[in-house]
């Protein structure tokens, strides 16, 4: 048992910071949070000397098999064997204070196996929440766009369905194989060959995917390239909309009923703005969408829609761990308060995983996923980058000050 003392606590709830805080940790749980030193006399005291403590950061849109630094003639999306059990995703995340991530489409069952090895303590890394293979239309995105129709990738990372019964069967197989959630694509853009179009998942098939996942107590995330697609997915009942407006999206108009429907259905939005910022400049044929996406997310935020943190890390040039900090900076740039941004990257992200009872805030009884940083993120969100200490599940993962 140990106690983190002499720190400023941002607990992830949205409450004001607590100064001169003390957080007691026993095993993998937080056993007390106070401004006084109320813990057993024999506990190890860890004096943080004024650092700011906050919950571990979440990134809810990873592709762990993505090769961030592309090399000519080499694949850009692989399974666990070709990237040392997703070493970049695991190590870079922890180094940057990302203690939980959601894989939004990777090789199956590879990603489940790596998750289980992390949980068993055999591999170093953040908490993995995984979808495994993702659903798309036959011939659609991403299997026949950014993945180039590679048969090996299609077999392991894609479930191409155009029939509701087949879709249900494939959802069941993934769940039996251990996935935490389900991912579907509602997209017709070929990002690499704009303005080429590809088949888009039929709505009756998406409805079957969502219904079968919910019957089996799994949440569903849906990739949307334009707001009209987001409306269709929310109407069907998806739990999380990824992007809302993607790179090159051809329409930026917000349907009148979309915001109210999101509020009524408690839908979460994971914007992945970092990727749009990077890729806006990569192909002059595509319409630039970064400013449009920021405007849409500000509109959703102002209306009270749940905004969670995700980046599309694993895409070329979108770095695991670092991207989450840039995503938070963009949230503040578009008009979210730094405190609300921290809540989005912690509590709301945990809630989007249906894990808010155990993760996302620093409160008594919660799992001890904690990051200590220098500076003051409530005044300057960029200070979340100043990671000095990372604790996951009560265990010290990064200790740059030699405190523990």
PENORLIN-V423586 format. One record per helix or strand of 2 or more residues. SS is the DSSP state (helix for helix, strand for strand). FROM is the first residue (numbers start at 1). TO is the last residue. If there is no record, write none. Layout:
ss->{SS,SS}
from->{FROM,FROM}
to->{TO,TO}
This chain:
ss->{strand,strand,strand,strand,strand,strand,helix,helix,strand,helix,strand,strand,helix,strand,helix,strand,helix,helix,strand,helix,strand,helix,strand,helix,helix,strand,helix,helix,helix,strand,helix,strand,strand}
from->{2,18,29,44,52,57,80,87,98,110,127,134,151,158,164,181,191,203,219,227,240,258,268,273,290,306,322,338,347,370,381,387,395}
to->{10,26,34,47,55,62,83,95,103,119,130,136,157,160,176,186,193,215,224,236,242,265,270,279,303,308,334,345,352,373,385,392,399}
